[in-house]
Structures are given as structure tokens and as C-alpha cells.
Amino acid sequence: MRVISWNIQWGRGADGVVNLSRTLETLHALGPADVICLQEVAVNFPELAGAPDADATAILAEAFPDHLLVDAPAVDVAGADGGRSRFGNVMLSRLPVEQIFIHRLPWPPEAGVPSMPRTAIEAVIGLRTAGAIRVVSTHLEYYAAAQRQAQVAYLCQLQRDARGRANAPRHARDKGGPFARRDDPLAAIACGDFNFQPGSDDWCAMTAAADEAAGWFDAWSLRHPGVAHPPSVGVHGADWPEHAFCCDYFFVTRPVAGALQRVSYDAHSRASDHQPLVLELDERLLGG
């Protein structure tokens, strides 16, 4: 299984130019992916830098016709032209998508800083071998620290809830219809732009329960112990940030840890202010 995660900055490259064709060229150059998780996908939001006016979701759907597109805008507001302006996360999967959850992440009031709503896509993906895996794609708050902390706690609770449901006894009404009990595997991947740096309090909170069945492991650290994360934003001199650092990650649960084959950061692309990430795993080695 091969997964790409990337904050595409609405198609705006390090040069400040919005060019979704360049975004697509980069994605295709990274090689075939079973699941593609994208953040900062915009539809009809000319107020953004570079004034993007395209429907990025429609362009992505056309570019990846063999993938199911799951759209989870965190912002969906009335546009100046009478249409909708949307901004958020998109997931594309060419593997069967057995179940989809769209999570509205915590957004507690926090005075004195800008912030915006945030979402996470959670999809139960059927595997080629057997069973399924959950893939969570998200983009956490940057400016409002208390909101980001609450969002990290929510992602950790997601995995504890999955464990709880896996251990819960079946009910007679679980057999069919909307009450049907579907796969909720403990094997899971969380990816995206988390807006915290390695070793920060938020990173530590995300990985605090990693030794438990319901915890998240930093996938880069598993594959490259003792090696610093490559920078994932500001690598090519975009107008933000002032210096390059890492804030984009793959996190995995214990059943996935032993199946990891590759975690990499592409350092070459200039098609966004962020760099794409690639994760590969051997489905046959997934734990229970």
C-alpha cells in the first residue's frame, strides 16, 4: 500500500504562482499511489494569495479517474459570486472505501489570534490481501495553540474509541442497515499538516501513548531512529516561513508499525510551500 500526503497550498508554488497543473505533475511524478491525502484544497476562493479561481476538487477528480474523491472542506461559506467558497481536505483512494467519517475538529474560542475551522477525513480502506486499514487525513490549527492542543487530543481519542468499539460486544441490531457493525480496524495511519515541530509539546502529546495498543507512533522515527525529520515547509524560499522546519507527518498505530517499508519527504518539488510525503507498507505484515 502506498500513500501520499501533501499540503498543496491551493496550488500555489514557492514562487507565489497558482498553477494546479504543476501540482498534478508533481503528484504523478511521485508515482502511483493507492491513497492521496491533500490539505489546503480550495474552490472559488479568490481572496487567497494568487487569486485561485478554479474548482480544485473537480480538477483532481478528473486527473485521478480511478480514485474515489472524498471532500471535507473545513470552510464552506457563501462566495461573492453567489456560489460557495470552500477550503479544506481531500482524500483520493483507488482501493475500496468501506466507510467514511468527516470529523469537525475542536474549535474552542481563543482570543487574540486568528484561527479557522478544521476537519479530518477518516476512511476505512479495504486492502488487497485481507482486512482493512483506517486512514485519517487532517490539517491542524497553526496560530491558536489551545485549539491545536484540543485537536491533537481529539485525534488520540479517535484511536482509543476505535479500540473500545473493537472490544465492545455485538448487539442484535448490529446486523444490518445503518446500525450494521462494520470494520473499525486498529490498524491506522494519520497524516497531514499538523503544524507542530518534532519534539514539541504537541508532538509529545500525539505520541505519548505510542506504547499502548491505541497510541500513535511517528512513522519517520520508526523507520529512521535517531535521524532528524527532514524539513517539510519553507524548503525553497517561499514567502513563509522565515526558516525551513518539519510540520508534516505520517503517524501509525502499533499494528502498522511492523509493516512500514518506507517513509520519505520529497525535497525537490517547488509546487507548494510544503513538501510531499510518501509512505509505503507491506499489507501482509500488518498486525491485528
N, C-alpha and C positions, 0 to 999 in steps of 0.2 A: 504494500500500500504506500502511495506517495502523496504527500500533502504539501501544498504551497500556502504560505501566509504572507500578506503584504499590505501595508498601508499605502495606497496608491495616490493619496493627496489629490483626489478628484481628477487625476490625470495630469497634474502639474509637476513638471520636472524640476531638477535642481537649478535649471536656467530660468525658472519662473514662467515657462510657456506651458499652457494646457494643450496636451496632444495625446488623446486616448489611443490613437493608432500606435504611438510609441509604447504605451502601456501594454497593449495587446502583443506587440512584437516581443517585448520583454518576457511576458508570460509564456508565449510559445517557445522562446529561446531557452527557457528553463527546462523544457522537456515535458512530456506527457504527465499529467497529474490526475489522480483519482478524485481528489478534493482540493478546491481552491478557495481560500478564505481571504476576503478583501475587506479592508476598512477604508473609511472616508470616500465612499462612493456617492456621487452627487447626481441629482436630477433637477434641472431647472433652478439652479442657484447662482444667478449672475452676480450676486453680491460677493461671492468668493473671489480670492485673488486669481487673476487671469480670466475672470468672467466666463466660466464654463456654461454653455447653453445646451449641451447635448443631454440625451437620456442615456446615462451610462449603463443602467441596468439592461435596457433594450440592446445596446451595443454589445454588452457582454453575453447576453443570451444568444445573439446572432453569431458571435465569434466562437461560442462553445455549444454547438447544437446537440452534442451527445451528452451534455451535462444538464441536470436539473438545477435551475436557479432558485435559490431561497433568498428573499429580500427582507431585510429587517431594518428599515430606517429608524434611527433614533429621533430624528427631527422630521416631522411631516406637517407642514404649515401651508396656508394659503399663499400662493405666489402672486406677484404684482400683475401678472398677465391673466389672472383668473384661474390658472392651473394650480398644481401642487408643487411645492418645493420640498425635496426630500434629501436626507443626508444620513448615511449610516453604513451598515454592514451588509455584505452579500456573500453567500456561500454557493459554490457550484460543485455538484457531485455527479460523476459518471457511474458510481456504484449505487445500488438501490438505497433509497432513503426511506426507511421504515417508519420513522416518526420525526416530527419537527416540533420544537418548542421555541417560542420567541420570548425572551426574558427582558422585562424592563428593569434595569439595574437601579439600585437605590440612588436617590437624588435628594438627600436631605438639604434643607436651606443652609447656606454658608455665606455670610456677609463679607463684602469687601473683595471678592474675587469673581471673575467671570466663570460660567460653567454652562453646560448644556446637557440634555437628556442623553442617556447611554443605554444601549441594548446589548444582548448576547444572543447569538443563534446557537441552539443546541440541536444537533441532528443525530439520530440513531442510524448508523450506516451499516448495511449488510455487507459482509465480507465474502470474498470469492471462495474461501475454504469452507468455513462454517462459522456460525455465530455472528456477532455484531460488535461495533465499537461506537462510543459516543464521541462526537467532535463538537467542541464548543469554540466559537469564534467571537471575539469581542474587542472593544476599544474603550479603555478606562479613562476617567477624567484626568486632565492634566493640571489645571490651575487649582482646583479645590481639593486640598489634601484630605479633608474629612470625608468627602464624597468618595474619593478613590479608596480610602480605607474601608468604607462600608461596602464598596463594590468587590474588593478582594474578599471580604468576609462572606459575601453572597456566593462567590464562586467556590469557596471552600465548603460552604453549606450545601451547594449543589451535589457535591460528591458524597457528603455524609447522608444526604437524603436518598441518593441512589443506592447506597449500601443498606439503608433502612428498608427501602422497598424490596430490595433483593432478598432480605431476610424475613419479610413480613409473610404471614400465612395467606394462602389464597382464599378468596371469597367466592361463593356460588355465582355472584353476579359478574365475576371477572371473565366469564366465558365468551361474551360476545358484545357487539355494539360498542358504544363509546366507553363502557366500563371494562372492555376487554383488557386483560393484563398482557401487555406487550413487553418485549425485551427492554431491559433497562440495565445494560451491562456495566460492570465496574471498570472494565477497560475503557479508558477515555483519554482524549487529547484536548488540551485547551491552548489556543493560540491567539495571536493578535498583538496589538499595540497596547501595552499595559501601563505605559507612562510612569514606570519606576525603574530604577537602576539596580544592577546586581548588588546584593548585599545590603540594600536599603531596608528600612523597617517594613515596607510593603512587600518587598521580595521575601523577606524572612517570614512574614505572616502567611504568604502564599504557600511557602514550602515547609511551614512549621510542623505539619502533620505528615510529612512525607514518609516516615517510617511506619505509618499506620495504613490499613487497607484503604482508607478513604482520603489519603493525602495526595498532594501534587508534588512531583519531582521536576526540577528544571532539567529538561531533556539535554541541553548543551552540556551541562555539568556532568550528567551521567555518561555521555559519550566522550567528553574531553575533561576528565577530572584534573583539577589544578590549573586549567588553562582559562585565561580571562575570556569573557564573551567578546566577540568582535563588535565594533560599533555598528548600530543599525539605523542611525539617523545622523544627518549632518556630515556625511562622509565626503560629499562632493561640493561643499561650499555653498549650499543653499542659503537663502536669507535668514533662515532659522534652522537650528540653534547656533549659538556662538562657537560651540565646540562639539565634536562628534562624541556620541555615547550610545549605550545599548538600552533600549526600552521595549524591544520586540522579542517575543519568546515563543517557544513551544514548552508546555508543561504536560507531563504524562502521569498516569496513575501506575501503581505497582504492577498490575497485570500487563502493562505495556512496556515496562522498563526493560525486561529481558528480550524484547522483540526489536528494540531500536537497532537500526543498521547505519543510519546517517542523520546528522543534524548539521546544516550548513547555512551560512549567511552569504548571499551573493554580494560581492563588494563592487561589482563593475557597473551595474545599472545606474543611470542618471535620470531615469524616467519618473522619479519621485524624490522627495526629501528623505524617504525611508528606503531601506534595502529589503529585497525579498528574502524569505527564509524557506528552506526545504527540509522536510522530514521524511525519512523512509523507514519502514518497519517490515519485518517478516511476519505475516499473519500466522504462520504455523507455530510461531514461538510465543504467541500471546498466552498469558496466564488466565486462570479462571476468575 
